[in-house]
Amino acid sequence: MEEVIRINGGKLLDGTIKVSGAKNATVALLPASVMAYQPVRIAGIPDISDVNSLKEIMRFMNVDVQEIGDNELLIDPTNMENRVLDLEAVRKLRASYYFMGALLGKYRKVVMRMPGGCDLGPRPINLHLKGFEALGAHITYDNETIPNDIIITIEAEELVGTRIYLDFASVGATINIIMAAVYAKGRTIIENAAREPEIIDCINLLNRMGAVIRGGGTSRVVIDGVDRLGGCFHEIIPDRIEAGTYIILSAAMANHVCIENVIPYHLDSLISKLKEMGVNIVPSLDRVDVYSSPALNAVDITTMPYPGFATDLQSPLSALMTKAEGTSTILETIYPERFKACEQLEKMGAKVKIEQPQAEITGISHLHGCDVTATDLRCGAALVVAGLMADGMTTIHEIKHIDRGYQDIVSKLRNLGADIWREHID
């Protein structure tokens, strides 16, 4: 039996939808929390499968993880053990690599499988590893322990602060190096650091735990090492990618939809492009209202690190582009495999021309429902947007990818009037 999402398209959406806590922050915050020697309480945890994988990894290390309320966890690492992370949850979750920085910092050693995640083409972690080596770590690989797999060992007699320049403003490398440097001797300076809001959120948590980190949100982050981190309370920022997805599908099908629990300036690049398309969108302090927008114009986007246009939002936007008059162009500078979403949209009638690293989408395409496959998380989001727009029924397979990043997406959209449900099929 396989579980799928089915959508009968063409229904106008009305109502209010609330955004959950940020997935891309949560997957770093939970590994960061185990660096403490006292309990850490985190609110706003999204109920997604990636979080379940992280909880499994933490419990494997004898970390006490308790659900103490709606979307709130109490994480107690008092009796934590630094075990070899060779369990399946590591392979399923690319963000498991954050345990590299966390455990290296706390214990001076980490042994784990290479992480998994969505198939978005080559995503090497060489910047992470170079950063660890600059701090004094030694890295070895063992591909015999588990067939067709690699175990990586990262260890150091001591970690010493230094200046590290990132060849690319990588979110993962920035956070991983920060976590390792928190327990290093002296000062570490990261140049060309990534600037995403999720990095600021992780820095805020670590500083509440007792770290000394400055420069979050800029390209230069300074970390002064400390001896010990303690407990704290922290609330996760709203998920800007989930918010952007709901804004995009509202632009496609809304009569009037209010998206709540949003930090609009995190979405400036998206909101600007949607206004350029002709979307009737009104951002305010902590919400965004989207109204019916009958005529849309083609736009061009180039994905870039924050504050540029987010690569995670180009797949959902590609679905909306099929409704815009003219030819829209997407230049994907980060993950060319994102265009797998465009390949699925073609099955639904989209007019797409792909010449890596660029895609052209010509509207106005009248999409029709059919069987499609979510090849990754954001492809799944694009197919939900397309299914809401399409004539007839859309059946989305491999919805495990959607569940990795969107909490209760079916029930949230049903509350807006969408004809959408989950179903088990043979």
PyMOL commands that set and color helices and strands:
alter all, ss='L'
color gray80, all
select helices_A, chain A and resi 23-33+49-60+88-92+94-107+126-134+171-182+197-209+240-253+264-277+311-321+336-347+377-389+400-403+409-414
alter helices_A, ss='H'
color red, helices_A
select strands_A, chain A and resi 2-8+13-18+40-43+64-69+72-76+109-113+138-142+151-155+163-165+187-191+212-214+220-224+232-235+254-260+280-283+287-291+300-302+326-331+351-355+358-363+371-373+393-397+419-425
alter strands_A, ss='S'
color yellow, strands_A
deselect
rebuild
show_as cartoon
